[in-house]
Amino acid sequence: MTRRSSSSKLADDFMEIHASSASAFAFAIFLYSTAILSVDAILQGQMRTGRLAVSLFLCLRANAQEPFLTSAQWKLLSAEASGAAPYENLRYLTTLHRVPGTAAFERAAKFMVDRARAYGLDDAHSEEFPIDGVRTYGLMRSYLAWSVDAGQLWEVRPQHLLLGDWQTDPIRLADYSHSASVEASLVDVGEGTSASDYTGKDVRGKIVLADGFLIRVQQLAIAEHGAAGILSDMPNQTTAWSGVDPTLVRWGHLDARQPDGFAFMISRQTAALLRARLSAQEGIVLNAQVKATVGPGHWTVDTATIAGSDPAAGEVVFSCHLDHERPGANDDGSGCVDILEVARTLHTLIHAGALPRPKRTIRFIWGPEHEGTMAFLATHPEIMRTLRGDIHMDMVGGDPFKNKSIMHVTETPWSLPSFVTDVGSLFMDVIRTGASAYAGGTGSPEEALVETRSIAGGTRNEFLADVTPFEEGSDHDDYDSSTIAVPSLYLRDWPDIFIHTDHDSLEQIDATKLRRVAALGAAAGYVYATLDATKLPLLLPFFTAQCEGRITKAFAKAQRLVSDSTLPPEIAWYESRNLLEKALRRESEVLHSLVVFCGGPADSESEGVKALDSQASSFATWLEAQAKVRSAKAAVSPWAADVTARKIPARIAPFGPVNNQNDNALLARLAAERYGKIKLSGLYAYEVLNFVNGERTIGEIRDVVSAEYGPVSVEQVADYLSALADAKIVELIGQK
Ligand SMILES: [Zn+2]
């Protein structure tokens, strides 16, 4: 028998399983009626053949928001969502240098909570959480507050030139700079991050010019070598465009826990000129005056809700981060004003009775990145327990043709399989299709969600958006981590060539983009807040199709793995089979997450899971055949003989991931030497801890992260877990 291609098998499976389902039936009727209408039109001579396709396409587009919303609901939501309102709110936020624990951050928090009240949200209020560098929230240690009265840096000899002034451009003074009154010469120390950068240089009492990681320069130049301060042009967060515009000034921050030191931030262009003068033996004398204090204080977090009709149904949360240095328009002023716009949109429609009140409460949180999330959840375990899903917006307003960004709908990690991503990706697709049609000369501005009301005027751009695997980097790391386990739909622009610089300004923001993401968020959030078991017959076919698509993609990867010539054939077979098995488990759990979320009868997903099983077992047969082409006798685990791999770790530390904004629990709890020897980092490290559940062995954890990110050795996983054990975050509780 000749095997069918995966795509036709997919289609066949779908029809087999769902031929009797309501959605398939409705869809068939819909296609039929569309065709009849179009044929009638032709018979009447009103349409040329070319327009038949257009008509069919338009009708399909009109229903594209199914199975989650009716056309009328989507029209209401997308019409109400504004780009002008968030754009104008952002105008104010971008005037504030929003470092957590500072006066300007307080003003931003006051502004947001006032807006939330003005928009009529329930229970809009601010909460303060004490910080002193020691107190913990979950696993995370708190940081410190900072208060600045003045900060000026002049070149006083041979030129008289202002290099930076806090009053006019606060980004020029690095965060957590301490008071200083210094007139000293400037010394170039290159990167300033290794001991050799200081060899033969006398920096004591002087100001060093360095472009390395600022906190490391602080340790070496100030703490070890007695320099008075730092002039830094530390490069931008890396993208392909880094360094291309030498006029950008990146913000920097010092380690607030260090007792002294200050830094001023300058552009690469300014730094290059200074370096050239210093290397020509010119003596340059600078005068720095800083009046600032670092110490205990508090973080402020705003929250507000749209009350649900059933207090027992749990909450859906919208998150963002209110902090970042001025202007911080896209990062993350855009996310803050856009979740506020979601709040306004949903409240307006629900309050007017245009949309039924959802049973789940919808909560909005504005606070410092990671820190606000951890402090809020640690202080409100009763709320943390009720959270069922999160929509996180961090950088969602960039004009893609200015900041080179794509708006990514980001999947949850494999440690937390969830249906939430597919809801977001469907609405992304609806908007993208409408935007594309309008940009290309058909469609309508309303369908494209073009913003025409804003003073700045929204663009008519395409909606450049896609779905991408999990990435770290914002508060969704917290929500998605295993001890919080609130699956997050993470919306983010990446890259952004202006990120963390003085050019991340309102000018880069597109009101149309804000409107589109607000509509996407409002629609997805409303779906999360209203989903119930009555919709399962419509939803399960939809999600099963999404799951099948991802298993097909995993199979494509598995095929490359089984024939990977760098692996012995038996191991390659094992790795490829492992990938397929874990992908199947993940997708089955996606369906399960939907049923649990909806409160559906146990095993409602069984038909869908059966379809996924049969798909994966066909693929496994193919992998076996491919392995045998390489003469593999059996699939052999690379860690089968390793006794360490049989040990079982369990979590013992309070909730939260290891890494948060200004705290790394491993670094804080381990000696620097031990920390420096850790062999695993990034996404692997994040997921290894997430997969620790007191049941999986080290070998099994190795297998799940290897399926997710590619094969990694069991030694690396065991080493990372032993570092976590040394840091008393996990302990080994037995073995299988
Ligand atoms: Zn951000």
Residues whose N, C-alpha, C, O or C-beta is under 5 A from the ligand:
A	BS01	ZN	D331 D332 D394
